[in-house]
Amino acid sequence: MAEKTWEVTKTFYCDRVGHVVSIENEIVIPADFVPDAPRIIARRCSRSSECNLYEKPACAWCGTNPDFKPT
């Protein structure tokens, strides 16, 4: 059976939230008998819930502005 896990890929300081945030990837690891490589199926920011409380769109990692991807 395949496994799903969240892995931190990058951390940086976000000016909008005022904290260090981490970008996490949801990775699906296939079963042992399937020779496929692990796949990334989703990305998220660790502080996206705080960022979404502001009135203006922020970035692609919190899901409000797909055109802007900070560092």
C-alpha distances in whole Angstrom, upper triangle without the diagonal:
4,7,10,13,17,19,23,24,28,30,34,37,37,40,40,38,40,37,35,31,28,26,22,20,16,14,10,9,7,5,8,9,10,13,13,14,13,14,17,17,19,22,24,27,27,31,30,31,34,35,35,37,40,42,41,38,37,34,31,29,30,29,33,35,32,35,36,33,35,35
4,7,10,14,16,19,21,24,27,30,33,33,37,36,35,37,34,31,28,25,23,19,16,13,10,7,6,4,5,8,10,9,12,11,12,10,11,13,13,16,18,21,24,24,27,27,28,31,32,31,34,37,39,38,35,33,30,27,25,26,26,30,31,29,32,32,30,31,31
4,7,10,12,16,18,21,24,27,30,30,34,33,32,33,31,28,25,22,20,16,13,10,8,6,5,7,8,10,13,12,14,13,12,10,11,12,12,14,16,18,21,21,24,24,25,28,29,29,32,34,36,36,33,31,28,25,23,24,24,28,29,27,30,30,28,29,29
4,7,10,13,15,19,21,24,27,27,30,30,28,30,27,25,22,18,16,13,10,7,6,5,6,9,11,14,16,15,16,14,13,10,10,10,9,11,13,14,17,17,21,20,22,25,25,25,28,30,33,32,29,27,25,22,19,20,21,24,26,24,27,27,24,26,25
4,6,10,12,16,18,21,24,24,28,27,25,27,24,22,18,15,14,10,8,6,5,7,8,11,13,16,19,18,18,16,14,11,11,10,10,10,11,13,15,15,18,18,20,23,23,24,27,29,31,30,28,25,23,20,17,19,20,23,25,23,26,25,23,23,23
4,7,9,12,14,17,20,20,24,23,22,23,20,18,15,11,10,6,5,4,6,9,11,15,17,19,22,21,21,18,16,12,12,10,10,9,9,9,11,11,15,15,17,19,20,21,23,26,28,27,24,22,20,17,14,15,17,21,22,21,23,22,19,20,20
4,6,9,12,15,18,19,23,23,21,22,19,16,13,10,8,5,5,6,7,11,12,16,18,20,23,21,21,19,15,12,12,10,12,11,10,10,11,11,15,16,18,20,20,22,25,26,29,28,25,22,20,18,14,16,18,22,22,21,23,22,18,19,18
4,6,8,11,14,16,19,20,18,19,16,13,10,6,6,4,6,9,10,14,15,19,22,23,26,25,24,21,18,15,14,12,14,12,10,10,9,9,13,14,17,18,18,20,23,24,27,26,23,20,18,16,13,15,17,20,21,20,22,20,16,16,15
4,7,10,14,15,19,20,19,20,17,13,11,7,6,6,7,10,11,15,16,20,23,24,27,25,24,21,17,14,14,11,14,12,10,10,10,11,15,16,19,20,19,21,24,25,28,26,23,20,17,15,12,15,17,20,20,19,20,18,14,14,12
4,7,10,12,16,17,16,16,14,10,8,6,5,7,10,13,15,18,20,23,26,28,30,28,27,24,21,18,17,14,16,14,11,11,10,11,13,15,18,18,17,20,23,23,26,24,21,18,15,14,12,14,17,19,19,18,19,16,13,11,9
4,7,9,13,15,13,13,10,7,6,4,6,9,12,16,17,21,23,26,29,31,34,32,31,28,24,21,21,18,19,17,13,12,10,9,11,14,17,16,16,19,21,21,24,23,21,17,15,15,12,14,17,19,19,19,20,17,13,11,9
4,6,10,12,11,11,8,5,6,7,9,12,15,19,21,24,26,30,33,34,37,35,34,31,27,25,23,20,22,19,15,14,11,11,12,14,17,16,15,18,20,20,23,21,19,15,14,15,13,14,18,19,18,19,19,15,12,9,8
4,6,9,9,7,6,4,6,9,11,15,18,21,24,27,29,33,36,38,40,38,37,34,31,28,27,23,24,21,17,15,12,12,11,13,16,14,13,17,18,18,20,19,18,14,14,16,14,15,18,19,18,19,19,16,13,10,9
4,6,6,6,6,6,6,9,11,15,18,21,24,27,30,33,36,38,41,39,38,35,31,29,27,23,24,20,16,14,10,11,9,11,14,12,10,13,15,14,17,15,14,11,11,13,11,12,15,15,15,17,17,13,11,8,9
4,6,5,7,9,10,13,15,18,21,24,27,31,33,37,40,42,45,42,42,38,35,32,30,26,27,23,20,17,14,14,12,13,15,13,11,14,15,13,15,14,14,11,12,15,14,14,17,16,16,18,17,14,13,10,11
4,6,8,10,11,14,15,18,21,24,27,30,33,37,40,42,44,42,42,38,35,32,30,26,26,22,19,16,13,13,10,11,12,10,7,11,11,9,12,11,11,8,10,13,13,12,14,13,13,16,16,13,13,11,13
4,6,8,9,12,14,17,20,22,26,29,32,35,38,41,43,41,41,38,35,31,29,26,25,21,18,15,11,11,8,9,10,7,6,10,10,10,13,13,13,10,12,14,13,11,15,14,15,18,19,15,15,13,15
4,7,9,13,15,18,22,24,28,31,34,37,40,42,45,43,42,39,36,33,31,28,28,24,20,17,14,13,10,12,14,10,10,14,14,13,16,16,16,13,14,17,16,15,18,18,18,21,21,18,17,14,15
4,6,10,13,16,19,22,25,29,31,34,37,39,42,40,40,37,33,30,29,25,26,22,19,16,12,10,9,12,13,11,11,15,15,15,18,18,18,14,15,17,15,14,18,19,19,21,22,18,17,14,14
4,7,10,13,17,20,22,26,28,32,34,36,39,37,37,34,30,27,26,23,24,20,17,14,10,9,9,12,14,13,13,16,17,17,21,20,19,15,15,17,14,14,18,19,20,21,21,18,16,13,12
4,7,10,13,16,19,23,25,28,31,33,36,34,34,31,27,24,23,19,20,17,13,10,7,6,6,9,12,11,11,14,16,16,20,19,17,14,13,14,10,11,15,16,17,18,19,16,13,11,11
4,6,10,13,15,19,21,25,28,29,32,30,30,27,24,20,19,16,17,14,11,8,6,5,8,10,13,13,13,16,18,19,22,21,19,15,13,13,10,11,15,17,17,17,19,16,13,12,11
4,7,10,13,16,19,22,25,27,30,28,27,24,21,18,16,13,14,11,7,6,5,6,9,10,13,14,14,15,18,19,22,20,18,14,12,11,7,10,12,15,15,15,16,14,11,11,10
4,7,9,13,15,19,22,24,27,25,24,21,18,15,13,10,11,8,6,5,6,7,11,11,14,16,16,17,20,21,24,23,20,17,14,13,9,11,13,16,17,16,19,17,14,14,14
4,6,10,12,16,19,21,23,21,21,18,15,11,10,6,7,6,5,7,9,11,14,14,16,19,18,19,22,24,26,24,21,19,16,13,10,13,14,17,18,16,19,18,15,16,15
4,7,10,13,16,19,21,19,19,16,14,10,8,6,6,5,6,8,11,12,16,15,17,20,20,20,23,25,27,26,23,21,18,15,13,14,15,19,20,18,21,20,18,19,19
4,6,10,13,15,18,15,15,13,10,6,5,5,6,8,9,12,15,16,19,19,21,24,24,24,27,29,31,30,26,24,21,18,16,18,18,22,23,20,23,23,20,21,21
4,6,9,12,14,12,13,10,9,6,5,6,7,10,12,15,18,19,22,22,24,27,27,26,30,32,34,32,29,27,24,21,19,21,21,24,25,23,26,26,23,25,24
4,7,9,11,10,10,8,7,5,7,9,11,13,15,18,21,22,25,25,27,30,30,30,33,35,37,36,32,30,27,24,22,24,24,28,29,26,29,29,26,27,26
4,7,8,6,8,7,7,6,8,12,13,16,18,21,24,25,29,28,30,33,33,33,36,38,40,38,35,33,30,27,25,27,27,30,31,28,31,31,29,30,30
4,6,6,8,9,10,10,12,15,16,19,22,24,27,28,31,31,32,36,36,36,39,41,43,42,38,37,34,30,28,30,30,34,35,32,35,35,32,34,33
4,6,7,9,11,11,14,18,19,22,24,27,30,30,34,34,35,38,38,39,42,44,46,45,41,39,36,33,31,33,33,37,37,35,37,37,34,36,35
4,6,9,12,13,16,19,20,24,26,29,32,33,36,36,38,41,41,41,44,46,48,47,43,41,38,35,33,35,35,38,39,36,39,39,36,38,37
4,6,9,11,13,16,17,21,24,27,30,31,35,34,36,39,39,38,42,44,45,44,40,39,35,32,30,32,32,35,36,33,35,36,33,35,34
4,7,10,12,16,18,21,24,27,30,31,35,34,36,39,39,39,42,44,45,44,40,38,35,31,30,32,32,36,36,32,34,35,32,34,33
4,7,9,12,14,18,20,24,27,28,32,31,33,36,35,35,39,40,42,40,36,35,31,28,26,29,28,32,32,29,31,31,29,30,29
4,6,10,13,16,18,21,24,25,29,28,31,33,33,33,37,38,40,38,34,32,28,25,24,26,26,30,30,26,28,28,26,27,26
4,7,10,12,14,18,20,22,25,25,27,30,29,30,33,35,36,35,31,29,26,22,21,23,23,27,27,24,26,26,23,25,24
4,6,9,12,15,18,20,23,22,25,28,27,27,30,32,33,32,28,26,23,19,18,20,20,24,24,21,23,23,21,22,22
4,6,8,11,15,17,20,19,21,24,23,23,27,28,30,28,24,22,19,16,14,17,16,20,20,17,20,20,17,19,19
4,7,11,14,16,19,18,20,23,22,21,25,27,28,26,23,21,18,15,13,15,14,18,19,16,19,19,17,20,20
4,7,11,13,15,14,16,19,18,18,21,23,24,23,19,18,15,12,10,11,11,15,16,14,17,17,15,17,18
4,7,10,12,11,14,16,15,16,19,20,22,20,17,15,12,9,7,9,9,13,14,12,15,14,12,13,14
4,7,9,7,10,13,12,12,16,17,19,18,15,13,10,8,5,6,8,11,13,12,15,14,12,13,14
4,5,5,9,10,9,11,14,15,18,17,14,11,10,9,5,6,9,12,13,13,15,13,11,11,12
4,6,8,9,10,12,14,16,19,18,16,14,13,13,9,9,12,14,16,17,19,17,15,14,15
4,6,6,6,9,11,12,16,16,14,12,12,13,9,8,11,13,15,16,19,16,15,14,15
4,5,5,6,9,11,13,13,11,9,9,10,7,5,8,9,12,13,16,14,13,13,15
4,5,5,7,10,13,14,12,11,12,13,11,7,10,11,14,16,19,17,17,17,19
4,6,6,8,11,12,12,11,13,14,12,9,12,12,15,17,20,17,17,16,19
4,5,6,9,9,9,7,9,11,10,7,10,9,11,14,16,14,14,13,16
4,5,8,8,8,8,10,11,11,7,8,7,11,13,16,15,15,16,19
4,7,9,10,10,13,15,14,11,12,11,14,17,19,18,18,18,21
4,6,8,8,12,15,15,11,13,11,13,16,18,16,17,17,20
4,7,9,13,15,16,13,14,10,12,16,17,16,18,18,22
4,6,10,13,14,12,12,9,9,13,14,13,15,15,19
4,7,9,11,9,9,5,5,9,10,10,12,13,17
4,7,8,7,8,6,6,9,10,8,9,10,13
4,6,6,7,6,5,6,7,5,6,7,11
4,6,5,6,5,4,7,6,6,8,11
4,5,8,8,8,10,9,7,9,11
4,6,8,9,12,11,10,11,14
4,6,7,10,10,10,13,16
4,6,9,9,11,13,16
4,6,6,8,11,15
4,6,7,11,14
4,7,10,13
4,6,10
4,7
4
